[in-house]
Amino acid sequence: MQTLLRRVRPLPYLVLKHWRGLAGALLLFGFFFIICVGRLDPDFGWHLAAGRYILAHGVPATDPFSLTMSKFRWVDHEWLQDVLWAGVYHLGGYRLLAVMWAALWTAGVLLVTRTRSWVVVGLTAGVLAPFAGIRAAIWGLLGVGLVEWLVASKWRQRYVAIIGLFLIWANVHASFVFGLGVLGLGVVMDRAKDRRLVWATGLAVLASLLNPYGWQVYLEVWRTASDRQLAGRVFEWAPNALRPAYLVFVLLLVCLVLSLEGWRSWRRYLVAGLTLVMSLVSMRHTVLFVAASSRHLGRLYRVAANKLRGRLQLAFVAKYTLVVAVILPTVLGSQLRYDRESHYAGRYVAYAQDHPCAGNVFTTYDNNGYLIWKLPGFRSYIDGRMPSWKDGEGKIFDRYLRVFNDPTYRDLEFRRFNIACVVVLQVDESLTHRIQEQFFADLRAQGWQDIPAMGSYVVLARP
């Protein structure tokens, strides 16, 4: 009994012993909570609506929210996360989701860094800040981090855990495909010496098929990943913006690798190098790059710090100056708003409660998910699920852009889908100023009426 009591230490003792780590974790949680509660992702609305729909009716065979692609086979590879969002939102609203997702981002950073160095942890958080929030991207960070931890661990049940991980991961986010690639690459690099890992990898592939769509989930991932036009159309698919935190992270990692280990250790950094290239081509993959490389940065930084200890008196000041200089501009420039819905057509939603549109609504690409959430019965012309979708008439994104550029085609589409209201940003970065002004002028010339006091949106109603 006395031995048991000595092993089970009281909570106050543990808190006092690890107070620095706990304080750092709370600070990290607060950092991500500010981001989560202050930022509304354009896709949040349709994710929430999808979760509610699945809870009420089950997984849909076709798209229930689309005006233009209602018969399209919708593969919602994030269906389980959508259900989770709907359930948590029902219990505590957006703030409870913000608390939960801030905790997940905090756990993800601590998992992938695996270091006590708050310089590395802070720098990693700074790189992730522009991509954080209540977003599905967290599953890529957690998934890759767990895969690498399980493969390297000595836990007896790690192979079973790997299979279970992919069973869940394949139902919450498409990044599970990358996770399978990491597993497969590990098997190849090890020359299949670990037979249990080989079997676990094969069973993980089979486990990923246990989803409502089976093998079709891979087709959906390929449809999106192979669409080269996304980089010029959807912001998160664009080439990396090379923000300060990202540049410092990459430069520090490269310098430490070359100075401490050199090119001979390239095998160890193969996944990190691959994800670096992916993140440069598309900023969307920055989360995967951080997940694959942060543990290397933490290990190398620890080695470098031990070598420099006692030699550089300015090291202490320099490292915290580095963290503040990187994180502070990142937070201030992370598009956080006191009113997280200010970028969306909230004023139109309030107006539409008393003055519903006489037909369907055509709105800006990033605003459709918001209206799916806020306006019951709203059906989108295009939204965040659909940029790569196509049918016999071609890609829906091409048709969306053509509505702005071709007045004849616009008139046909508006009559075909009974568009009676237009809700479009005054300044949409995806469209040129000339195209937008001509779009508004053409509709006004046809007698469409302006609805005033709509904030950053121009709202026109059909005569």
N, C-alpha and C positions, 0 to 999 in steps of 0.2 A: 504493500500500500504506500509506504513512504517513497519507494522508487517511482511509483506512478505519479505521486504528487510532485516529485522533483521534475518529472518530465513535463507535466501539464503546468506550465508557468502561468501565473495570473495575467490578465489583460493589461493592467497598469504597468507591469514590468516590461511586457513586450512593447508597449507604446513608448515608454521611456528609453528603451534600448534602441528602438528603430525610429525615433521621432523625426530624424532628418529625412529618412526615406518616405515616411508617411506625409510629412509636410510637403515634400516635393511632389508626391502623387496627388495630394489635394490641390496644389498649385496647378499641376498639369490638368487635372479635372476641371478646375475653374476656367482655365484657358479654353478648353474645348467646349465647356458649357456656354461661355459667352458667344462662341462661334455658332453653336447649334441653335441657341435660342434667338440669335440675331440674324440668321440667314435662312431664307426659304428657297429650296431648290425648285427649279421649274418643273421637275418631274414628280415632286412630292404629291401633288393633287391627284394625279391619275393613279399613283401607287396606292394612296389611301382609298380612293374609290374602288380600285380593283380588289383590295382586301375586303372591303365591305360587300362587294358583289359576290365574292367567293364564299364568304361566310353565309350569305343569304341564299345563294343559288348553286354553289359549287363552281369548279373550274370551268370557265366558258370555252366552248369549242371554237367560236368565232368572236370577233371584236364587238363588245357591246357598247363601246363609247364612240365609235367612228361613224361619221356621216358619209364618208367616201369609200371606206374599205370595210363595210359591215360584214361582208362574207369572207373576209380574209382569215386564214387560219392563224390565230394569234397564239404564239408560244410565249407565255409569260414565265420566263425562267427565274423570275424573282417572286413567284406566287406565294411562297411560304413567308417571305419577309413581308409582303403586302398584307397577309393575314395578321402577322405579328403587329404591324403598324396599326391596323384597324382596331385590334383588340386593346392595345396600349392607349391609343388615342381615345377610345370609348371610356377607358377608366380614368384618364387624367389629362387628356388634351395634349396640345403641342409641347407644353412645358415638361410633362412626364416623359414624352419621347425624347426631349432634349437632354434630360437627366440620364436616361438610359443610354442614348447614343454617345454622350460625353464620356460615360463610364466605359463604353466599348472602345472609343478612340484612345482613351487613357490606357486601357489594358493592352490594346494593340501596339501602342508605342513602347510600352514597357516590355512586351513580349519580343518585339523584333530587335530592340536595342540590346537587351540582356546585359546591361552595364549599370554601375552605380554612378557613372559620370553624368552629371546633369548638363554638362556641355553638349554631349552627344544626344541626350534625351531632348534637351531644349532645341537643338539644331534640327533634329528629326521632326519635332512638333512644328517648327517653323516652316519646314518644307511641306508638311502635310496640311497646314492651315488653309491654303486656298481651296483644298479639295475636301475639307472636313465639313461637318454638318450632319443633318439627318438625311444621310445618303447611303445608297447600297454599296458604295465603294469601300466601306469599312470591312466588308466580308473578304475582299481581296487581301487587305492588310492582315486580318486575323488568320485567314486560311493559309497564306504562304508562311506566315510566322509559325503556325502550328505544325505544318508539314516539315519545315526545317528543324524545328525543335524535336518532333517525334522521331525523325530519321536519325538524329544525332544522339538521342537519349538511350539509356540502358534499361528503360522501363520494360518489363516483360510483356505487358499488354499493348505495347506501342503499335504493333501490326493491326490488331483489332481496332484500335483507336483511329488509325489511318483510314480504314475502311468506313468506319462510322462517320468520320469527318467528311468524306466525300459524299456519303449518303445525304448528309444535311446540306453541304456546300452546293451541290448540284441543284438544290431547290431554292436557294436564296440569291445566287449570283453567278453570272457567266464566267467569272474568273476561275472557277473550278477547273476549266480546261487548261489554263496556265499551270495550275497546281499539279494536274496530272502530268504535264510536260516536265515540271521540276522533278517529280518522282521518277519518271521514265529516264530522264537525263542522269539522275543519280544511279539508277540501275546500270546504265550503259557505262558511266565513268568507273563504276565499281566492277565492271566486267561480269556482272551477275553473280558475284561471289556470295552475296547474302541471298540465299534462296527464299527465305521467308519474305524479304522485301520484294522479290520478284513476284511471289504469289500475292502479296498484299497489294501491289500495284495493279495486277490483273483484276483482282477482286474489287479494287477501288473503281476501276473503269466500269465493271458490271454494276456496282452500287450506284454510280452516277446515272445509270439508265432507269433507276427506280424513281421516276418522276412522272407527272401526269402526261408527259409528251413523249417519253421514251427517247429513241435516238434522234427524234426531230429537234431536240434542244441543241444538238450539235450543228444542225443545218441553220438554225437561227443565229447561233454564234458566228458561224462562217459567213452568213449573209451580211452581217454587220461589219465583221472584221475585214472582209474583202472589198468593202465599198470605199473606193479611193476618193470619191467625191465628198465624203463626210468632212475631211480636213478643211475644206473651203466653205462649208455650210454650217456646221455645228461647232460652236466655240470650243467645247471640251475636247474635240477631236483634232483641233488645230495643233501645229508644231509648238514645242515648248516655249513659253514666254520668257524663260531664263530669269526668273525672279531672284533677288539677292540670296535668299536662304538656299535655294536650289544650287546656285553657282558655288556658294561657299561649301556646301555639302559635297558636291562633285569634286571640286578642286582639292579639298582636304583629304577626301578618300583616295584620289589618284596620287597625291603627293606622299601620303603615308604608305601606300602599297609599294610605290617605286623606291622610296627611301629605305623601307624596312625589309621588304621581301623581294622586290625586283620582278622581272618578267617570268622568272622560272616558276612562280606560283600561280600561273594563269588559270590552271584548272580549278583552283579554289574559287576564283572570281568569275567563272564562266556565266553563271546565272545573273550575277550582278551586272556584268558587262552587257549581256543580252538585254536586260531590262533598261539599262542606261540608254542604249540605242532606241529602244521602244519609246522611252519617255521623251527623247529628243524629237522623234518623229511625231508623236502625239502626246500632249501633256496629260491626257487621260490616264496614261500608264505610269505616271509618276508615283502613284501609290504602290504599284507593284515593284518599282525600282527601289523605293524606300524599304519595302518589306524584305527584299532580297539582299540589300547591302548594308543595312543599319548595324547588324551584328558584327560585320567586318570592321565597320568604322569604330564601333565601341571597343573591340579587341585591340585594334591597331592604335587607337588613341591612348588606351591604357598602357600599352608597351612604350609608346613615345613619352607619355607623362612620367613613367618610372625612370626612363633614361635622362629626362631633363630635370628631374626633381633635385632641388638644391643648386642648380646651375643658373637658372633664370629667375631672378627676383620678380620680374614683371609678369611671369606666367599666370599667377593668380588673378591679377587685374585684367590681363589680356583676355583670358578665357571668358570671364563674365561680361566684359565689354563686347566680345564677339557675340555672345548669346543675345544681349540686349539690342545690339545694333542690327541683328538679323530678325529677331522675333517682333520687336516693336513696330518697324515699318510693315511687316507682314500683317500684323493684327490691324493696324490703322488702314491698310490698303486692301483688306479682305472683303470689301463690299458688305460690311456689317451695317445694319440700319436699326434705329430705334423702332421703326415700324417695318417689320420684315416683309410686309405685303405691299409696301409702297411702290415697288417696281411692277406690280401687277394691276389689273383693271378692277381694283376694289370699289372704286366709285361707280363703275358701270354695274357691278353686282348689286350694290345698294339701290341704284336707279331701277334695275330690272326687277327687283322685288315688287315694286308698285307699277312698273311699266314694262311688262314682258315683251320681248321682241315678237313681231307678228309672224316671223318665220324662224329660220336658223341663223346662227351667228358665224361670221367669218372673222377670225382674229389672228394676231401675230403668233408665230410658231411657239415661242416660249410661254405664251399666255394660255394656251389651250389646256394644259394640265391643271392650271389654277381654276379655270372655269368648269372643268369636269368635276372638280371638288366642290365648288361654291354654288353652281347653278344646277339643281336637280333636273335631269332630263337633257342637259346640254350634250350635244354630239359634235365632235371636233372634225374639222376639215383635215387637219394634220396635227400631231403632237409628238412628244418625245419618244414614243414607242416606234414611230413610223418612218423615220427618214430614209431607211433602206427598203421599205416595202414597195412592191410593184405588182401590177396585174396586167391584163391585156392592153391597157392604155399607157403603160409605162410606169415610171417611178412617181409616187405620190409627191415627193419633194419637187420634182420637175414641174408637176402640175401646179403646185403651190406657188412656185416662182413665176410661172407663166400667167397666173391670175394677175400679178402685179404688172407684168410686161406687155401683155397682149389684151387690149380692150375687147376684141371680138370673142376671144376664148373666155374672158372673164364673164361677159354677158351670158354666154352659153352655160357656164358652170353655175352662175348665180341662179339662173332660171331652173337648171336641172336639180339643184339641191335646195331650192327655195331660200336663198340667202336674202334676209330682209334687214340685217344689221351688220355693220362693219365696225370692229373694235381693233384699231391698229395703233401701235406706238407712233408718236410724232417723230421720233428719231430712232430708227431701227438699224443697228449696226450691220445687220445682214443684208440690208438694201441700201442703194445709193440714194442720196437726197433727191436727185432729179427724178428717179423712178417713183419715190414716195409722193412727191409733190404732184407729179402727173397723175398718179393713181387717185389722189384726193380730188384733183381738179376734174378728172373725167366723171367721177361719181356725182360731184356737185353739179356739173353741167347736165346730168341726166335727171336732176331734181332731188337727189338724196339730201336730206336735211341734217345739219349739224345739231348734235345734242350737247349743250354747253356744260362747262364745269366738270370735265372728265379728267382733270389732272394731266398726266403725261400722255394720255391717249386721245386720239381723235375718234369720235364715235359718230357714225353716220347711219341714218335710218332711211329705208326705201320709201319713196313717196306712195 
